[in-house]
């Protein structure tokens, strides 16, 4: 029984970790590396002082 609980806890930890890693956009990853995003769509949006909607889709909590 302890093995089942341990495996369940491990599976949940892995699931939460993978979800948080997927939440980062390409722009966030580039910013962490102190670089600019290399996607053409993101560069074009940055010139217009906007955020690329394709790579940074609005989340449910966003009101704008």
C-alpha positions in Angstrom: 0.0 0.0 0.0 2.9 2.4 0.7 4.2 1.8 -2.8 0.9 2.8 -4.4 0.8 6.0 -2.3 4.4 6.8 -3.2 3.8 6.2 -6.9 0.7 8.3 -6.9 2.5 11.2 -5.1 5.4 10.9 -7.6 3.0 11.0 -10.6 1.2 14.1 -9.2 4.5 15.9 -8.7 5.6 15.1 -12.2 2.3 16.3 -13.6 2.5 19.6 -11.8 6.1 20.1 -12.9 5.3 19.5 -16.5 2.3 21.8 -16.5 4.3 24.7 -15.1 7.1 24.2 -17.6 4.6 24.3 -20.5 3.1 27.6 -19.2 6.2 29.5 -20.3 6.1 31.0 -23.8 9.0 31.3 -26.2 9.3 35.0 -25.2 9.5 34.1 -21.5 12.2 31.6 -22.1 14.3 34.0 -24.2 13.9 36.7 -21.5 15.2 34.3 -18.9 18.2 33.7 -21.1 18.7 37.5 -21.4 18.0 37.3 -25.2 15.3 38.5 -27.5 12.8 36.0 -29.0 13.9 34.8 -32.4 10.4 34.2 -33.8 9.5 36.6 -36.6 5.9 37.0 -35.3 7.2 37.9 -31.9 9.7 40.4 -33.3 7.0 42.1 -35.4 4.7 42.4 -32.4 7.6 43.8 -30.3 8.2 46.5 -32.9 4.5 47.5 -32.4 5.0 47.4 -28.6 2.6 44.5 -28.4 2.8 40.8 -27.5 2.4 38.0 -30.1 -1.0 36.5 -29.7 0.1 33.3 -31.5 2.9 32.5 -29.1 1.3 34.1 -26.0 -2.4 33.2 -26.1 -4.7 34.9 -23.6 -5.4 32.9 -20.5 -8.8 32.5 -18.9 -7.8 34.9 -16.1 -6.8 37.7 -18.5 -9.4 40.4 -18.8 -7.9 42.4 -21.7 
